[in-house]
Amino acid sequence: MATLRASRAWTRRQFLVRSTSSFAVASLGTLAAPHLSRAADRPRIAGGIQSGDVSGGSAVIWARADRPARMQVECSTVESFRTIIASASRDAVPDADFTAKLQLDDLPSGQDIFYRVRFDDIATGIAGESRVGHFRTAPAAGQSISFLWSGDVAGQGWGIDVARGGYRSYRTMLDNHPDFFIHSGDHIYADCTVPSEQKLPNGEIWRNLVTEEKSEVAHTLAQFRGNYKYNHLDENFRAFHAEVPMFAQWDDHEVTNDWSPTGSHDEAGYEDDGTPRLVARARRAFFDFMPIRDIGARQGRVYRKIAYGPLLDVFMIDMRSHRDDSWNKGGDHRGWILGAEQLAWLKRELAASRATWKVIAADLPIGLISLDAVALGDGPPDRREHEIADLLGFIKRAGLRNIVWLTADMHYTAAHYYDPGKAQFQDFEPFWEFVSGPLHAGTWGPGELDDTFGPVAMYQNGCSEAQGENLAPCFGLQFFGRVDIDGTSGVMTVTLKDVDNRDLWSVDIVPQPQARPAVVAQHS
């Protein structure tokens, strides 16, 4: 019998107690009893546990050990683990910095799944502590869905200040009880150090937790990995990821500011295939620490589709790995940000999708002017804008409807409605793009839109000119977005929210079966 959604309404205190406690569990094989060994002999979970890329029947589970060990995972549809429906194991080895992840398949759809993770000593079989996590598989029928998105963590030197509540946005997002979370990129700021103190505009002092790896700009593999380990020091971060699965993509700061495939390098030089070793180390650390599935032979590929039931397909795109190296400028007016292979994949998968809603999770916005992104300023398509015009024109000609873009990156929150009647390029159907972030980084003011694709800012919220740029997280301008899809009507409600869980603005988008402008009802 399926577990009802109401059963998920645990109190935050109950979940924190359960997910952070350590206890001995029955072994998957014949193992030495934990109580017969010294605690120092038992492998420990270093940091938190995570799930990700959850679909109708599968999920990825991730954890990190404090030494070489074997990760053991058990799953159940009941919190007591009275019945085990799946189990698997994977070794955590030094070459992966003792991280381990595995994919569980053949899970029941539309179900709350409880999983517990422990590490066993490979040589002796001694079992370590266990921790319990949770995710919900995608529904097989048209059931309501709720998910969140945002990005940008520990940017501009704003790290974990325990006295100010640490990463407060994660605590707020957990209180929303979403089915999953899309992280739009900048999980880390590898190119930014975290100092012990930063002075606030009001004269107070922001005091960070500090680590050796976050004391320098990342160049080595250990330093990149250390950036991800830093996030796991925050209790809100650990509690959130133990309960809510993540769909992860990356942007620039996982490598270095505004990086491009071959144009960003350090003194270590290049691999034989022309990839900068800096990028290769950053990509390896990202895949070591993200609960992201490997895509067959294309190991290390970030872009992918995640099917979340008949109402929703999520298209995770990568606007970093396949872009040109021109900084979106130059005399030949050529440029690309998706690349030919990814663009062809996106067109093909969008056309094949039978889901009511098709969410394109982008790591950068379309219409906000930035040499690092797509938009260059008013006028007809130029450089990278040609690729987006090609995609939008294809969507119109294919008769595809109900496509929504979600992104972060800009360190403020906004709702953009793209109207061909206001655009220089008009061969597309109207659509929405929503921007929300940062989760925990400096806040900026709203950016400038260009008219190439006719975006209109229906709402925007960031720091004011008087507040100044790079406003610290403690001033409350930290943002995320929430998406609710009604299982009966199919209506999508997008709500922009802040760190205090206030609804700032929302819109209802009615799904369109035919080629006609979206019908929307706006809420202030």
Sequence and secondary structure as in RCSB ss.txt:
>XXXX:A:sequence
MATLRASRAWTRRQFLVRSTSSFAVASLGTLAAPHLSRAADRPRIAGGIQSGDVSGGSAVIWARADRPARMQVEC
STVESFRTIIASASRDAVPDADFTAKLQLDDLPSGQDIFYRVRFDDIATGIAGESRVGHFRTAPAAGQSISFLWS
GDVAGQGWGIDVARGGYRSYRTMLDNHPDFFIHSGDHIYADCTVPSEQKLPNGEIWRNLVTEEKSEVAHTLAQFR
GNYKYNHLDENFRAFHAEVPMFAQWDDHEVTNDWSPTGSHDEAGYEDDGTPRLVARARRAFFDFMPIRDIGARQG
RVYRKIAYGPLLDVFMIDMRSHRDDSWNKGGDHRGWILGAEQLAWLKRELAASRATWKVIAADLPIGLISLDAVA
LGDGPPDRREHEIADLLGFIKRAGLRNIVWLTADMHYTAAHYYDPGKAQFQDFEPFWEFVSGPLHAGTWGPGELD
DTFGPVAMYQNGCSEAQGENLAPCFGLQFFGRVDIDGTSGVMTVTLKDVDNRDLWSVDIVPQPQARPAVVAQHS
>XXXX:A:secstr
    GGGG   HHHHHHHHH       SSS   GGGS GGGS  EEEEEEEE   SS EEEEEEESSSEEEEEEE
ESSTT  S  EEEEEEE GGGTTEEEEEE S  TT EEEEEEEEE TTT  EEEEEEEEEE   SSS  EEEEEE
  BSGGG    GGGTSSHHHHHHHHT  SEEEE S S  TTS   SEEE TTS EEE    SGGGS   SHHHHH
HHHHHHTT HHHHHHHHHS EEE   STTTSTT  TTT   TT B TTS BHHHHHHHHHHHHHS     TT TT
   EEEE STTEEEEE  SSTT  SSTT  TT B  SS HHHHHHHHHHHHH  SSEEEEE SS SSBB TTSSB
 SSSS  BTHHHHHHHHHHHHHTT   EEEEE  SSSEEEEEE GGG SS  S  EEEEE   SBS B     B 
SSS EEEEEEE   TTT SSB GGGS  EEEEEEE TTT  EEEEEEETT  EEEEEEEE  SSSS  EEEEE 
